[in-house]
Amino acid sequence: MDVKTWTFIIVGITFCIYLGIALWARAGSTKEFYVAGGGVSPLANGMATAADWMSAASFLSMAGLISFMGYGGSQYLMGWTGGYVLLALLLAPYLRKFGKFTVPDFIGERYYSNFARLVALLCALLVSFTYVVGQMKGVGVAFARFLEVPFETGIYIGIGIVFFYAVLGGMKGITYTQVAQYCVLIFAFTVPAIFISLQMTNNPIPQLGFAGQTHDGVYLLDKLNQLHKDLGFVEYTSMGMNDRINVFFITAALMFGTAGLPHVIVRFFTVPKVRDARKSAGFALLFIAILYTTAPAIAVFARTNLIETVSNTKYEDMPSWFYKWEDSKLLSVEDKNQDGIIQYLANEEKNELTIDKDIMVLANPEIANLPGWVIALVVAGGLAAALSTAAGLLLVIASSISHDLLKKNFMPHITEKGELIAARIAIAVAVIGAGLAGINPPGFVAQVVALAFGLAAASFFPAIFLGIFDKRMNKEGAISGMLTGIVFTAVYIWYFKPQLGGPGLPEDLWFGIKPEGIGILGMLLNFFVAITVSRFTTKPPIEVENLVEDIRIPIGSKSPNSMH
């Protein structure tokens, strides 16, 4: 069977499973819609969290970025992995004990202010929408290759599918769908890596293979370094001094942004007990590590095979996968010297090949000439990764609007049925808007997602952290800090992102910090403003101080406030 037939079969089977689970587990109440009824097992929740966490950015884009950036791309690996550890150990247990399953709800209650809730709601919408735009681009890339249609058409198809099962199932349907999606995506990510590792280095473990020797006795990384030098690129294993500041800032923004991501935090409310939240965090970290330790190997395999296959090859001699990606408009050739040979060079004036970095993971098994079913499996995995995270983000948008905006502010007497209808309408509007924005996103999938993390770091992390660990933090401090952080970060991103219409030039960047890393400065500004303002304004009510004291006491221990 050809690749297209295999793809229809495997993607069709996985989609039938997802839709069947969504129908079986569809939400019938607001609690099931928002937190799956709070009855998910730690193992299942760990798999669902891993699927939610490992978005199109992790599956499709991260290895692609690393394959072009070399060791500098490790900022995405370190930031996202470290961030999940930070969230699981530092914040999640306290938030779970506090009992509020949306970040705006936590901020509204902790800072005893509906205005604080409203500011947090607007931040959540901005963060989640930016994040989901990246997922929709990933969906478009996968569908463009799967159906061999233009990228824009792939986005429109993705809109329809995400809309269907996110609206139908709510968190209950999404959780159990994501368990299946994790199984699909991790199998789809590791199987081709094992095949190619054996093919190139005779080692079946990709994590060891990419640092091993090829069949001719040369270390694979040395071979890739030489290929880079021959084409004028910087050595793959080198990292220029100019990039180090951005490696630090982007890594930190991804870490602290993780700890403020609404769609990941809500995962800790889908299990029955705080102890289960800790267990599911441990399971999720294990499941995440499998993919994150495989990504650098895939990056090296894909980059080496791409250069050896494409560079200095006649256009008419290219394999079929090349022309199919060209049809999707995510790969293009301009024969500048009219010799019929593709020149792939670091020199932009002479380079004739343009490649969207987000196609590398999907194209990797095709470049390596793997069996058709393996290529189809990767397409199914890419769709699983993008759809699982898109669904989780859309649920955050839905709950923010229906629960935090309508029920808590404008329509306090809305019925449960009315709240569910409002949530589903919010998802519908969000998925259409995100899909249209995904047609012309402000960067590659991982870069768009990094912008969302920066916004989360600048807005949510200080408010959540200080809300748990600083009894003196009051509503005035939290509100002024969040507004300062989000406005500064959003304006900087807009100003220095030409795709968003900003007039800023790369040479004008503050300290050379790219928009993907500016969230750390926004976060520090947030901390400074919040702490300063809180010290010069009224102390929070005594019951709020007692509440902060109580959430730091393990369940089963006596609260100091109850020992009088």
DATARA-V600429 format. One line per field, one symbol per residue. ss: DSSP state (H for helix, E for strand, - for the rest). phi: phi as a letter, one per 20 degrees, with the letter a starting at -180 (. if undefined). Layout:
ss: ???
phi: ???
This chain:
ss: --HHHHHHHHHHHHHHHHHHHHHH-----HHHHHHHHH-E-HHHHHHHHHHHH--HHHHHHHHHHHHHHHHHHHHHHHHHHHHHHHHHHHHHHHHHHH----HHHHHHHH---HHHHHHHHHHHHHHHHHHHHHHHHHHHHHHHHH----HHHHHHHHHHHHHHHHHHHHHHHHHHHHHHHHHHHHHHHHHHHHHHHHHHH----HHHH---E-----EHHHHHHHHHHHH---------HHHHHHHHHHHHHHHHHH---HHHHHHHH-E--HHHHHHHHHHHHHHHHHHHHHHHHHHHHHHHHHHHHH--EEHHH--HHHHHHHH---EEE-------EE----------EEE-HHHHHHHHHHH----HHHHHHHHHHHHHHHHHHHHHHHHHHHHHHHHHHHHHHH-----HHHHHHHHHHHHHHHHHHHHHHH------HHHHHHHHHHHHHHHHHHHHHHHHH-----HHHHHHHHHHHHHHHHHHHHH--HHH-----HHH-HHH--HHH-HHHHHHHHHHHHHHHHH------HHHHHHHHHH--------HHH--
phi: .efffgfgfffffffffgffffffdffdbffffeclmmcefgfffffffffffeegfffeeffffffeemffffgffffffffffgffeedgffffffndecfgffffffdlbffffffffffffffffgffgffffffffffgffelcggffgffffgfffgfefffemffffgfffffffgfffffeegfffgffffecmdfdgfeffdeeefenefgffffgfgfffenefggedcfgfefffgfffgffffffgfdfffegfffdedfcfgffffffffffffffgffeegfffgfgfffffffeefldfgfefffffffffffmebbccffdldmdfddcffffdfdddcfffeffffgfffemfggfffffffffffffffffgffffffffffffeeeffececfdffffffffffffffgfffffffffffcfeqfgfffffffffffffdegffffffedcfffdfffffffffffffgfffffffddgfenfefdgfegflmffgfdfgffffffggffffffffdcfffgffffffffffeegfoeefffddf
